[in-house]
Amino acid sequence: MAEVKNTTINTEIDIEALMAEEKRERKANRGKKPGSFLYICRRVWHTPTAMVGVGIIVIMYILSYSSPFICKFPFAKVDIMHKYALPGVAGHLLGCDELGRDILSRCLYGARYTMSIGIFSTAFTQVLAIPLGAIAGFFGGIVDTLIMRFLDVFQAFPQILLAIAIACVLGIGFNKIIIALGISGIAGSARMMRAQILSVREQEYVEAATSIGCSTPRIIAKHIVPNAISPLIITMAMGVAGAGLAASSLSFLGFGVQPPNPEWGNMLANARNYVRDYPHMVVIPGIFIMATVLSYNMIGDAVRDALDPRLKD
């Protein structure tokens, strides 16, 4: 009886030791599993160009939301006496526009709109595209055909033209432009998700989940989508830059954020008639757009490299 008791105690000690060892091993390997969030963050952290991009984006957000406190002039204040002022004149670091409004405060405040539109429209796209692509790829057959033919209608038009058409239907404004850009980008992301699902659904772990009676929604949500979403993470990182640029383009055409609220696209639109005489009115918002798009692209490149299995530390 004592021997059985000792054996039981030893077995419990061995199990606890194994569990403790497994816990230490998981902690040691945290952030080293390719494809995990911590692994991606670690790779981005060790990529100098990506960190430059992250730094620019963070600084831009901080300055944009603190602009009412750090800028000497409100973004909507009209000063006819200093209209077209060059950078440095009368305390205006980046000059003034055609109404004498401070360009620095307008660019910083406008960053809220352009950068937020890029993030929210990309998120809106993926929220709709991932389920559509997953359903089409998993079920196939008539379901796949119907969804893909429906998306073909959207993909038949250039994205910016489709966004303009949707904006014409919905109206103009911040929320409307997010929906317009989000809908116009669904087709490409859904097709990419579908292609990934087609290669993942035949894997053994999917068959095992099916054999033990897992429901179809659970199989899709817990086993298929997490293993097929890596390419879409790259698309999202790159898509924020494209969406921000498209937002500026729509605002330039008059479909985006409306005056007096500043947005880089409508700032360019208002200044286009003065580009020869007062180029700073066009160049400065253009530099903000270029820096933001470039920063997001550098971050997207680092995320792509982190998710590429052919690249190692």
C-alpha positions in Angstrom: 0.0 0.0 0.0 2.9 2.4 0.9 4.6 1.5 -2.5 1.4 2.4 -4.4 1.1 5.7 -2.5 4.8 6.6 -3.2 4.3 5.7 -6.9 1.3 8.0 -7.0 3.2 10.8 -5.3 6.2 10.4 -7.7 3.8 10.4 -10.7 2.2 13.6 -9.5 5.7 15.2 -9.0 6.8 14.1 -12.5 3.6 15.6 -14.0 4.1 18.9 -12.2 7.8 18.9 -13.3 6.8 18.3 -16.9 4.1 21.0 -16.7 6.6 23.4 -15.2 9.2 22.6 -17.9 6.6 23.0 -20.6 5.6 26.4 -19.1 9.3 27.5 -19.1 9.7 26.4 -22.7 6.6 28.3 -23.8 7.9 31.4 -22.1 11.3 31.0 -23.6 9.8 30.6 -27.1 7.3 33.4 -26.8 7.6 35.7 -29.8 9.7 33.1 -31.7 6.9 31.3 -33.4 6.7 32.5 -37.1 3.4 34.2 -37.8 2.5 35.0 -34.2 1.7 38.6 -33.2 4.8 38.9 -30.9 7.0 37.5 -33.6 5.8 40.1 -36.1 6.3 42.9 -33.6 9.8 41.6 -32.8 10.7 41.5 -36.5 9.3 45.0 -37.1 11.2 46.2 -34.0 14.5 44.9 -35.5 13.8 46.5 -38.9 15.3 50.0 -39.0 13.1 51.3 -41.9 10.0 50.0 -40.2 10.8 51.7 -37.0 11.3 54.9 -38.9 7.8 54.5 -40.3 6.4 53.7 -36.9 8.1 56.7 -35.5 6.7 59.0 -38.2 3.2 57.7 -37.8 3.3 57.9 -34.0 4.7 61.5 -34.1 2.0 62.4 -36.6 -0.8 61.2 -34.4 0.6 62.9 -31.3 1.0 66.2 -33.1 -2.4 66.0 -34.8 -4.3 65.5 -31.5 -2.2 68.0 -29.6 -2.3 70.6 -32.4 -4.8 72.9 -30.6 -2.3 73.2 -27.8 1.0 73.5 -29.7 0.0 75.5 -32.7 0.0 79.3 -32.3 -2.9 79.8 -34.7 -6.2 77.9 -34.9 -6.7 76.0 -38.2 -9.9 77.9 -39.1 -8.7 81.4 -38.2 -8.8 83.7 -41.3 -6.2 86.4 -41.5 -6.6 88.3 -44.8 -3.6 90.5 -44.0 -1.3 87.5 -44.3 -2.9 85.5 -47.1 -0.4 83.6 -49.3 2.3 84.3 -46.6 5.5 82.4 -47.2 6.9 80.1 -44.5 8.3 82.0 -41.6 6.4 85.2 -42.2 4.5 86.7 -39.2 5.1 83.6 -37.1 3.5 81.2 -39.5 6.2 78.4 -39.7 4.8 76.9 -42.9 3.1 79.9 -44.3 -0.6 80.7 -45.0 -3.2 79.7 -47.6 -5.4 81.9 -49.8 -7.5 83.0 -46.8 -4.6 83.6 -44.5 -5.1 80.4 -42.5 -2.1 78.8 -40.9 -0.9 75.8 -43.0 0.9 74.1 -40.2 -2.1 73.9 -37.9 -4.3 72.8 -40.9 -1.9 70.1 -41.9 -1.6 68.7 -38.4 -5.3 68.8 -37.8 -6.0 67.3 -41.2 -3.9 64.3 -40.3 -6.7 63.1 -38.1 -9.0 62.7 -41.1 -6.6 61.3 -43.7 -4.9 58.8 -41.4 -8.1 57.7 -39.7 -9.9 57.2 -43.0 -7.0 54.9 -44.1 -7.2 52.8 -41.0 -11.0 52.6 -40.6 -11.7 52.0 -44.3 -9.1 49.1 -44.4 -10.7 47.6 -41.3 -14.2 47.9 -42.8 -12.9 46.1 -46.0 -11.5 43.2 -44.0 -14.5 42.8 -41.8 -16.6 42.1 -44.9 -14.0 40.5 -47.1 -12.8 37.8 -44.7 -16.2 36.2 -44.1 -17.1 36.3 -47.8 -13.8 34.8 -48.9 -13.9 32.2 -46.1 -17.5 31.1 -47.0 -16.7 30.9 -50.7 -13.5 29.0 -50.3 -14.8 26.5 -47.7 -18.2 25.6 -49.3 -17.3 25.9 -53.0 -19.9 24.9 -55.6 -22.8 27.2 -56.2 -22.0 29.3 -53.1 -18.5 30.0 -54.4 -19.8 30.8 -57.8 -22.5 33.3 -56.6 -20.1 35.1 -54.3 -17.3 35.4 -56.9 -19.6 36.5 -59.7 -21.0 39.2 -57.3 -17.5 40.4 -56.5 -16.6 40.4 -60.2 -19.1 43.2 -60.6 -17.1 45.3 -58.1 -13.7 44.3 -59.5 -14.7 45.3 -63.1 -14.4 48.9 -62.1 -11.2 50.7 -61.0 -11.2 51.1 -57.2 -11.1 54.9 -57.2 -13.9 55.1 -59.8 -16.0 52.7 -57.8 -15.4 54.7 -54.6 -16.5 57.9 -56.5 -19.7 56.1 -57.6 -20.5 54.9 -54.1 -19.7 58.3 -52.7 -22.1 59.9 -55.2 -24.9 57.5 -53.9 -24.1 57.8 -50.2 -23.2 61.5 -50.1 -20.1 63.3 -49.0 -18.4 63.4 -45.6 -16.0 61.6 -43.3 -18.2 58.5 -42.6 -19.4 58.2 -46.2 -15.8 58.2 -47.6 -14.9 55.3 -45.1 -17.8 53.2 -46.4 -17.0 54.1 -50.1 -13.4 53.1 -49.8 -14.2 50.1 -47.7 -16.7 48.7 -50.2 -14.5 49.4 -53.1 -11.6 47.2 -51.7 -13.7 44.1 -50.7 -13.2 42.2 -54.0 -9.5 41.9 -53.9 -9.2 40.9 -50.3 -12.1 38.4 -50.5 -10.4 36.7 -53.5 -7.1 36.5 -51.6 -8.9 35.0 -48.6 -10.7 32.5 -50.8 -7.4 31.3 -52.4 -5.9 30.8 -49.0 -9.0 28.9 -47.8 -8.8 26.5 -50.8 -5.3 25.4 -49.8 -6.0 25.2 -46.1 -9.4 23.3 -46.0 -7.7 20.1 -47.1 -5.3 20.0 -44.2 -5.3 17.2 -41.7 -6.3 19.3 -38.7 -9.4 20.4 -40.6 -10.3 16.8 -41.2 -9.7 16.0 -37.6 -11.9 18.8 -36.4 -14.7 17.6 -38.8 -14.3 14.0 -37.5 -14.9 14.9 -33.9 -18.0 16.8 -34.7 -17.0 20.5 -34.7 -19.6 22.7 -36.2 -18.9 24.4 -39.6 -18.8 27.9 -38.2 -16.3 26.8 -35.5 -14.1 25.0 -38.0 -14.0 28.2 -40.2 -13.5 30.6 -37.3 -11.1 28.6 -35.1 -9.1 26.4 -37.5 -9.2 27.7 -41.1 -9.3 31.5 -40.9 -6.4 31.9 -38.4 -4.2 29.7 -40.6 -5.1 31.5 -43.8 -5.1 35.1 -42.7 -1.3 35.8 -42.9 -1.4 37.2 -46.5 -4.3 39.4 -45.5 -2.3 41.0 -42.7 0.2 42.1 -45.3 -2.6 43.4 -47.5 -4.0 45.3 -44.5 -0.6 46.9 -43.7 -0.2 48.0 -47.3 -3.8 48.9 -47.7 -3.8 51.6 -45.1 -1.4 53.6 -47.2 -3.4 53.1 -50.3 -6.6 54.0 -48.6 -5.1 57.1 -47.1 -3.9 58.2 -50.5 -7.3 57.3 -52.1 -9.0 59.4 -49.3 -6.9 62.4 -50.3 -7.7 61.8 -53.9 -11.5 61.8 -53.2 -11.2 64.9 -51.1 -9.3 66.5 -53.9 -12.2 65.7 -56.2 -14.7 67.1 -53.6 -16.1 63.9 -52.3 -14.3 63.7 -48.9 -14.1 65.9 -45.8 -15.7 69.2 -46.5 -14.4 72.7 -45.6 -13.8 74.4 -43.2 -12.4 71.1 -41.8 -9.0 70.6 -43.2 -7.9 67.5 -45.0 -4.8 67.1 -47.1 -6.6 66.3 -50.3 -9.0 69.3 -50.1 -6.0 71.5 -49.1 -4.3 70.5 -52.4 -7.6 71.1 -54.3 -7.9 74.6 -52.8 -4.3 75.4 -53.6 -4.0 74.0 -57.1 -4.7 77.4 -58.7 -1.8 79.0 -56.9 0.9 76.4 -57.5 3.0 78.7 -59.7 3.0 81.7 -57.5 2.8 80.1 -54.1 4.1 76.5 -54.4 4.4 76.1 -50.7 0.6 75.8 -50.5 0.8 72.6 -52.6 4.2 71.2 -51.6 3.6 71.2 -47.8 0.4 69.1 -47.8 2.0 66.9 -50.5 5.0 66.2 -48.2 2.6 65.2 -45.4 0.8 62.8 -47.7 4.1 61.4 -49.1 5.6 60.9 -45.6 2.5 59.1 -44.3 2.2 56.8 -47.3 5.9 56.0 -47.3 5.8 55.2 -43.5 2.9 52.8 -43.9 4.6 51.1 -46.8 7.8 50.6 -44.8 5.8 49.0 -42.0 4.0 46.8 -44.5 7.3 45.7 -46.0 8.5 44.6 -42.6 5.3 42.7 -41.9 5.6 41.0 -45.2 9.1 39.9 -44.4 8.1 38.7 -41.0 5.4 36.5 -42.5 7.5 35.2 -45.3 8.6 31.6 -44.4 11.6 31.8 -46.7 13.1 34.6 -44.6 14.7 33.8 -41.2 16.3 35.7 -38.4 
